[in-house]
């Protein structure tokens, strides 16, 4: 399969930030990925390419500019493990964790998925790439694959293990006559002129009499016409038909070797530490200390090191420089939230295990502030040294302060400019330690109600519901019925000021505090379970809660979606029962997403439901009856089908998607507008002759009636806003493209009390 790679200019425009930069167009994607863990490095004549945990990026050797490459730009997969550049064919080979391969040449991406798709028992990973003539020899977990670079197809496969069995090949090289393979059980060679190398018997295993002893050989290269191979901390040379030691660094096992005309570059990781060694042809040596060097090359007169912990390192004139694109601290995402007022994003990367215990994530928390990612953890803030598993984040809309909850030490208050400004635990709040683990103050969720009160799920505490009122005073509550292990997690509010909580594996709890939050005299509590007359939940395994614009409470469960349409009647004599939405699929009726694990539901400005599952991301109509979108790894740029969290910038319609592989952004066509004001913004504006996408008009009054006219007042188009945003395809009622000129956009609410107007220029 061939894909056209997006140009650098366009790509940079879509990964640039949100403030003061080109925003996403409707239906476009952007990635927010980490680039800190370097795995592999290679180079062309003008660029260095570095593979990271999820993808890869380039560094221009002339101006130092960086360009990430992702599924958004046309890659077929994620989790790049190995990069190799062939200068003779001017192509970049990208190898993925699952053995998928992309070849990038002349701006076109060709996917070769044969190894990925092939049913092979055992290891299919690609460990090395060696280019020779018009072929690439791939060292794999089962043998050698020969790839024809002109036809972009597999030419042959060599199973060189005993009796043709699988054998892991770590390194491949050649001299004028033979192909050499460094394997996990020894060194092999086969004649380049032999047309039958697919026959294992044609391969010679070097013996101890030839200086090669059994064991794991990690590399093979040819340096200054001498074949070299590495085993543990020793590099061997093949001269006079025998192997002998060439170079040894005791206790520093060879990780990777690369040969250049006047340099042999070796990365070591062993009991004596980690080093990158540069052996120069003139006898000089450089020894470079970095934490975990996995691969190193020479390019542009400098040494470039892919380090697992410190990222891509440039070694020049004795100095080390770290070079990678700005991004989150890690790919971990458990919860995220957006401040729609300033477009900043906040990420809690921690989590909990199946028993709501620790996963011991010490990544702290991240924030993208004014398009720049930064992080707070024990390396940047000493007070976070013994804090792990940040699991929730919430923005106080009254003052833009952000609150991060964790599973060990309560809540941290964060200011975009000042950093951490406050800390709440059992000494200065109503939060208390977990029953049986009193030292651990756990905050599983934080939400603000419409009165400015901050509600906290103090999971594990004997009083698991805490509130910090808008005046700064704290309260705490405990339900009058037993809750298994005091497990209380996610929080939502309904139109009646009732508070809904998830009780993991126990259903849902609803709390009505009556006329006054301070007085317990009129408090009401109720547990909703999977029994008719007591909630009628489809299952006790509820994952998430969300209130929609009609006042209904939507539940995401391990077996689909359920809705409480009568939230105000929960405490009435006749109660309120959960309903499952019946949909028709293929002529058969069934419950909405009944076979899906629904992990998050987000309501957009048009009251539609975005649903995160283990099978991708879905968008449904307001009533859930119509499936509008279903994004998966295979049909979209989505980097994983496992979607864990969602957050929306309601002023732009940008949806932030937290997956098990990191964060993505998708620009939807609905926003939340104001009911009282109207300030339309058009993107793009002007609409130029080469633009054919949707035109977004955001910032209109909620659910506005929108008319588009020409300068003479002739009506061209009319529609209703999705919340606070309108999408126009640029065509008139006849389906013809609007002519060059200035057009007026008129917006008004239903009674005409709020109106606004703006201009739009179209160039054809």
N, C-alpha and C positions, 0 to 999 in steps of 0.2 A: 504494500500500500504506500502510495506517495502522498505527501502533504507539502504544501508550499509553506515555507517558514516565514513568519511575519517579519517585516523589515525592522531594523533597529529603531528607526525613527518612530514608527507606529507603536512598537512594543514599549519603548520608554514612555510614550505618552499614556499608555494604559496602566503602567505600574507607578507612575508618578502619583504624588499624594493628592489629598482632597482639597486642602486649603491653598488658594493661590496657585492652583495647578489645574491641568486638564482633568475634569471629572470623567467618570465612566459614562459611556452612552448606555441607553436602555438595552438590556440583554447582553452587555459585555461583562467579562470576568476579569478579576485581578487576583494575584496570589500575594499572601503575606507570610513568607516562609523564612525559616532560619537558614543561615549559610555558615554557621560557626564550626561545624564538624566536617573537616576536609578529609576525603577518603582517597582521592586519586587526582593526579595532575598530568597534563600533557600540553603541547604547544605547537602552534603553526609558526609561520615566519613573523606574524604580526600580533598574535594573541596567545595568551596563556589561558587554558581551560581547567577549571577546578570542579571536581565532583564533590557534592556534599551529601548530607543525610537523605535529602529528598530529591534533589535535582542538581543542576550545575550552572556555572556562570563563567563568563570570560573577562579577562583584563586586557585592555589594549596596551601593547608595549610602547606605543608612541605617546599617548596622552593619559594613560592610567584609567580611562573610563571603564566602567563595569557594566555588563549586560547579562541579566539572568535569563535562563531558558527553562520553560515549564510547559505543562500541557496547554496552557493558555496560548502559547506561541507555536503550538503544533506538535510537541513531543507526544509520543504514544503512551508513555508510562511514567512512573515515579520510582524513587529509590535507586538513583544511579550509583553504581558501585565501581565502575571502571571506565576510563576514557582513554582513547588512543587516536593519535593523529597520524595520517599517512600523507607525507608531503608530496610524494610522487604522484598521487591521485588527488591531492588537495581535498581530503575528506576527513571528517571526524566521526569516529565510531563511538557510540554511546551504549554501554552494556548496563543492564538493570539487574536488580536483585533476583528477579524471577526468570532470568536468562533471556528476556526480551532484548532486542537490539534495534537501535535507530542508527541510520547512516545519514549524515548531513553533508550535502555537497551542492554547491552553487545555489544555496537558498532553498533547496528541496530536501525534505525529510523522507527517507524510505525506511519503512518498518520491515524487519525480518524477524518473524515470530516463530520460526520453525523449531528452535531448541525449546522455547517456552512451551509450545504446544505438544512437543514430542513426548510420548508416554515412556519415560525412562525411569526405572527403579533406582532410587538413590539420588546422589548429588548431581544436579544439573548446572550448578553455578559456573560462571566464566571467570577464570583466575588470571588469564593473561591473553594478550593479543600480540601477534608477531606478523608484520607485513613483509611479504617477499614477492616481488614481481606483481602480478595481477591478482594475488591471493592474500587473504588474511587467515592465519592459522590461530585458532582459538583454543587455548588450553582450558579444558572443562573438567568437571568432577568425574566424568566417565571416560575421557579420552581427548582426542583432538578433532575439531571440526574445521574443515577447509571451506572458506567462503570466497566465491568468485566475485571480485570487486567490480567487474565490468557488467556482469549479468545480475548482480545483487541476489545471488541464490547460493544455496549450499551445494558444493561440488562433491564433497566426500566426508566420511567420518572414519577416524582411525581408533579402534579399540585395541590398545597396545598392551593391556595387562596380560598376565599369564592365561593362555588358552583363549585369548580374545575377551577377557573380562574387563569390567570397568576399572579404570585407574585414573586417579586425580593427577592432572598435569598442571604444574604451577608456573613453568617457564618454558619458552621455546626460542630457539635461535638457530643459526645455520652458519656454515662456512661455504666454501665453493662447491663442496660435494655432498654434504650431509645436512639433515635436519636433526637437531638435538632437542630432547625433551627432559626437563627436570620434573620428576614425579615424586609422589609420597613414598615410593619404595625403591628409588634409585634413578640412575641416569641411563637414558636410551638414546639410540640414534638410528635413523633410517636413511637410505640413499635417496637423494633428490631425483635421481634419474630412474628410480624404480617406480613403475606404474602400478605396482600392487601393494602399496603401503597400507591399504585397508586390511591386509593380511597380517595379523599380529606376529607371525613367524618371520616376517621380513625386518622386524625391529631387533636390534642388538642391545641387550642389557649389559652395561659395563660391569665387570667383576672386580673383586679385590686384587686380582693379579694385575689389573689395569689401573689400580689406584682408586677405584670407586667402590665404596662399601655400602651395604644396604642402609636405608634411612630416608628421611624426608629432605629432598632437595627443593629449595624454595625459589630459585631463579636460574635462568640461563641467558647469557648475553654474549655478544662478540665484541671485544674491545681491542682495537689495533690488530685485527686479524687473528686474535687468539680467542678461542671459546672459553668462557668462564661459567662456573656453576657454583651455587652457594648451598651450604648445609650448616645449620646452627650458626656458629660465629666465624666460620671459615669460608673463604672464597677459593675455589680450586681452579686451576688452569689445565687445559688439555694441550699438551705439547709432546712431540715424539711418541704419539699414540698411547699416552698414559696421562693420568690425572695426578696432579701434585698441588700442594698448598701454594696459593698466590698471595693471599692477604688474610691476616687474622686479627680480630679485636676481641680479646678474651672477655666472655660474659656479655657480649653485644651480638645477639643473633641477627642475622641478615633478614630484613623484612622485604626489601625491594632493591634491585639494581637497575641502573640505566647507563648505557655507554654512549659517549659523545666523542668526536674526533680527538680531543685532547683532555678529556675528563672521564673518569668513572665515578659515578655518584651512587652511594649506598646509604640506605636508611637502616638503622639498627634499633631493635627493642629487645632487651634481655635483662638478665639478673643484675648486670652492672649499670643499668640505666638505659637511656635513649640518646642516640646521636644521629646526625647526618654527616657522613664522611665524603669529602671530595678529594679524590686522588688525581692529581694533575700529571700530565705526561712528563713534565720536567722534574718529577720527584717530590714536589711540594704537596702538602696536605692541609685541608681545612677540616676542622671538627666543629660542628654546629650543634649546640644544645637546644632542643625543643622537647616538649613533654612526650608526644606520641607520634613521631614521624612515620607515616605510612608509605610515602612515595616522594621522590624528589627528582627534579630535572634541571637542566640548564637552558635558559632562554633569554635573549636580549642582553647577554653578558652577565646575568645574575642567576642565582640559584633560587628555585621556587620549591617550597616544601609543603606538602599536604599533611597537616598535623591534625590528628583526631580531636584534640582538645582546644588548640589555639587557632585553628583555621588555617587558611593559606598564608604562608610566611614567605616574604621576599628577603633574601640575604644578599646584601650589596655592600661592598667595601667594609665588611666587618660588622654591619648593622642589620638587625632584623626588623622588618616592618610587617604588620598584620594587615591583610587586604581582603575584605569581603563586603558584599552589599549589606546595607542596614536591614535588619529584620528582627523578629522576636528572638528571645534568648534560647528557646528550644521549640520543638514541634508539639509539645504537650499543650493540650487545651481541654479544660474541664468545664469552665464557665467563662463567658465573656459578656461585656455590656458596652454600649455606646452612649456617649453624651451627644444627643442630637443638636444641642446648642452650639457646640464647638467642634463636633465631628471627631473627638478623640475616642480611642478604643482602649479598653482595659481587659486584661486576661488573667484568670486564675488557672494555673496549669496543673494543680494537684489532683486530688481524687480520693476515693476510698475503696476498700476492697468489698467483697460480697457480704462481709459481716460489719460493714461500716467502720472498719478499723483503718489503720494507717497504710498508705502505700509508700511513705517516706520520701516524698518528692520534696527536694530542697531547692527548687528553681525559683522560689519566691513568687513575685508577680511581675507582670510586664505591662507596659503602656505605650501606645503609639500617640505621641503628643505632637501636634502640628506636623504630622507626616514623618516623625522621627521616632524610632523604637528605642526604648531604654528599659532597664530592669532594676528591680530592687530585690536583693537576696543577701545571704550572709557575707558575700564578698564585697558588697557595696554598703551594707548597713549592719554594723555589729550586733544591733539589737535583734536581728533576724537569725542569729547563729543557731539557736536551738528551736527554730520554728519550721514546721514543714506542713505540706499538704494544704495550700491555699485552694479553697474549693468554691468560693463565691465572690462576686463583685457587684456593687450597686452604686448608682449615682444619685446623690440627693439633688433633686431638681431645684430646690430652693437656693442652693449656694454653690452647686457644681462640685462639692466635695465628694470623694469616692471612698467607699468602705469595702475592705477586703477581709473576708472571714476565713479562718483556717481551723484545722483540726487539733491544734495543740495549744494555742495561746490567744484565743479570742479574736478581736477585730482591730485592724489598723486603719486609721483615717488618713487619707492621702489628698494632698493638694497638688495640682499640676505644676505649680511654680515652686512650692516649698518642699515637696516630697512628703514624707511621713510626718504628720502634725499631731497625731494623738494615738493612743493605744488603750483599748478597753478590755479589761479582764475581770477576774473575780474581786479585785481590790477597789475598782472605781466604777463598777456598774452592777447591774443585777445579774450578770452572767455568773454562772457557777461551774465548778469542775464536774466532770462526768462521774456518775455513781460508780464507785469501785476504782476510779482512776482520777482522784480529786485534783491532781496537779494539771490535768489536761482540760482546758477550757475550749470547747468545740462550738464553732459557729458554722452550721451547715448551709444556711441560706439567710440572705438579708434582702428585705424589700421595704420600700417607702409607700405609705398609703397617701390618699389625697389630702390628708390633714397635715402632712409633714412628719408623721411618726415613723420611726425606723423599727421594723419588726425583725426579730432574730430567732431562728430555730437553734436553740442551745442544746443540740443533740446530746443525749446521754445524761443530761442533768435531771434532777428530780423536779425541777421547775423548767421544763424545756421550751417555754414560750417567754421571750423577753421583749420589752419595748423601751426604746429611748424616745420619749415624747419630743415634740418640736421645741419645747422649752428646755430640753437638756436633761430632764429628770428621767429616772429609770423605774420600770415596773417589771414584775415577773409573775407568771401564771403557771398553774398546773391543772390539767383536766381532771375532772372528778372520777374518771374511770381509769383503770390500769392501761398503760401503754407499754408494750413489750420492750424492755431495755431503754425506755424513754426515747425511742427512735422517732424523731420528728425532723422532716427535711423541708421540702419546697413549700413556698408560701404564695398565695394569691388572694386578691380582694374582689368582692362583688359590689354591686351598686348599693347594697344595703349596709355597707361598712362591716360586713361579716368577713372573717378571716378564715381562709381555707388552708389546710396543711396536709401534706402527704405523711402518712404513717407507713413506712416501708414494710411491705408484705402484710400490712394490717388494714389497708384501705385508706380512707380520707377522714380527716377531723375538721369540723367547722366550729368556729367560736364567734358568738355574738356577745359583745361586751355591754350591750344595752345603751342606756342614756349617757353613761359616763364611763370612760376608760378607767378612772380612778376608783370607782365603786364596784365591788364584786357582788353587790346585792341582787342585781338583775342579770347577771351573767348566765349565758346558756352555752352548753357544749353538746356536741353530737358526733358520734362515730358512724361513718357510712361504710357498709361492707357489701359483700357479694350475696346478699339475701334479699329477696323481695320484701318490701315494707321497711327495709333498713338501708336503703340506698340502691340496691339492685346493681351493684358494680359488676362488670363482666369478669373481673378478677380482682384479687386483693393486691396484685402486683402493679401498682400505679407508679409511673415514672415522672409525670409532669402535670402542671396545671396552667390554665390560661383563661382569662376572662375576655370575651369578645365584645364588640361594640353594641350588641343587643342585650348585654347583661348575662349571657349564658356562660357557664363554667365548662370548659372543655378539658377532658382528661386524656392523657396519653398513657397507655398501658402496654403490657407485654403481649396483649392480644388485640391491638388496635385502639380505636377511639371511642370514647363515650362522652355524652353531653348532659349536663344538668340545665334544662331550659327554664327551670322554676326555682332559681336559687333563693328567691325571697320567701319561698314556702318551706324551706328546710326545717324550721322549727314550728311550723303550723301543725295542727292535729292530723292533717292528711299527708304531710311531709312532701318530699320531692325525690323522685327516682331517676337514676341515670338512664339515658336512652342511647341505644346504638343506632347509627345511621345506616339505613339499608340502601345499598347501591346495586345497580345492575351491571354486570360484567359478562360479556359474551352470551347474553341471553339468560343468565342465571343471577338471582338475587343473593346478596350476601351482605355481611356487615363491613363497614369501611375499614380497610387495612387490618382485617381480622387476623391475618397471618403475619403481621409485621410487629416488631418491637418498637413502639413509638417512644422516643426519648425526649422530644421537645416539640411544643406547638407554639408558633408565633403568629399573632394576629397583625396583619398589615393595615395600612390606611384605608383600604377598600373592604375591610372586614373579612378578607380571605385568609385562609389558614395555611401557613408554611409548616410542614411536618418533617421532622428529622427522624430517620430510622436507621436500622442496620442494612437497609437496602436502598440507600440514597436519600435524596431530598425531593419532597412532593409539594405541590401547590394545589389547593382545592378552593372551589368557590366558597362564598360566605356560608352557605348552608351545608357544605361538604358533599353535595350531590355530584358535582362535576370536577373531574380531574383536569386541571389546567396545564400542569407541568409535572414531569418526573425526571429529575436529573440523576444519572448514575455515572460511575466511572467510565463506562463504555460509550455512552451517548453524549457526553459533555466534557468540559475541562475539569470536572470535579475530581479531586485527587484521591478520594476514597469513598466507598459506599457507606462507611461507618461514620455517620454524622451524629455528633454528641451534643452540640449546643448551637444556638442561634441568637443573633442580636441584630436589630435593624436601626440604621440611622434614619429616623422618621422624617427628617427634613430633606433627604436626598433620595430615599428609597433604596439605598445600598444595604444589602443583606450580608452580614458577616456569618460565615459558616465554619464552625469548629469541628474538625474531623480528627481521626486518630493519626493523620499525617500532617496536621497543621491547619492553617487558616486560609480560607478563600473568601472572595467578595463577589457578589453578583448584584448588578443594578436592576432592580425591579421597576415596575411601572406604577407603583402606588406609594404615596407618602401620606403623612398626617398633616393636614392644613389646619389653619385656625378657623374657629367659628365666628370670629369677630373682626378679622383683618384679612387683607389680601395684598400680596406683594409678588407678582409673578416673575419668574426667571426662566428664560428660554435657553435650551441647549440642544444642538449647537446654534449659535447665532453670530454671524450669518450662516445660513445653510448653503454651502458651496456646491458647485455643479458636480463634483465627484463624490458627494455624500448621498447615500441611498438608504440610510438607516432611519429609525424612528426619531421624531422630534419631540423632546420632552419639555413640557411647560409646567414647572413646579411652583409651589408657593401660592396657589390659588386658595380661595376659601373652601372649606370642606364640602365635598360633593357638589361642587359648583356646576352651574350651567355655563358652558363655554362656547363662544362663537368666534370664528375666524373669518374676517372679511378682508377684501382688498382695500386699497386706499380710497376707493369711491364708495365704500360701504356695501358692496355686493357680497352676500354670504357665500363663503367657500366651503365651510365645514362647521359642523355643530356636534357637540357630544357632552357627556357628563363626566366629571372628574372622578378618578379613582382616589378617593380621599382628597388629598391636596395636589394631585398631579394629573395632567392630561397628556395623552400620547397621540400624535398626529403623524400620518405617513407622508404628508406633503402633497397629497393628491386632493383634487376637488371631488364633487359628488359624481362626476362622470368617470372618475378613475384616472384622470389626466393629471400630470405633474403641474403644480402651480407655476405660473409664469414668473419670470424675473420681476421683482418688485418688492415694495414694502407692504406688509400685511399687519393688520391690527388684531390683537387677541383680547376679547372681552370676556370677563368672568363675573358671575354674580351668584349669590346664594338664592334659595328658593323664593324668598319674599322680597328680594331686591334691596335689602337693607345694607348689604355689603357688596360693593362692586369695585372693579379695578380694570385697568387696561395697560397693555404693553405692545411694543412693536417687534416685528420679526422681518428680517431681510432674507429673501430667497434669490439665489443666483443660479441661473441655468445656462 
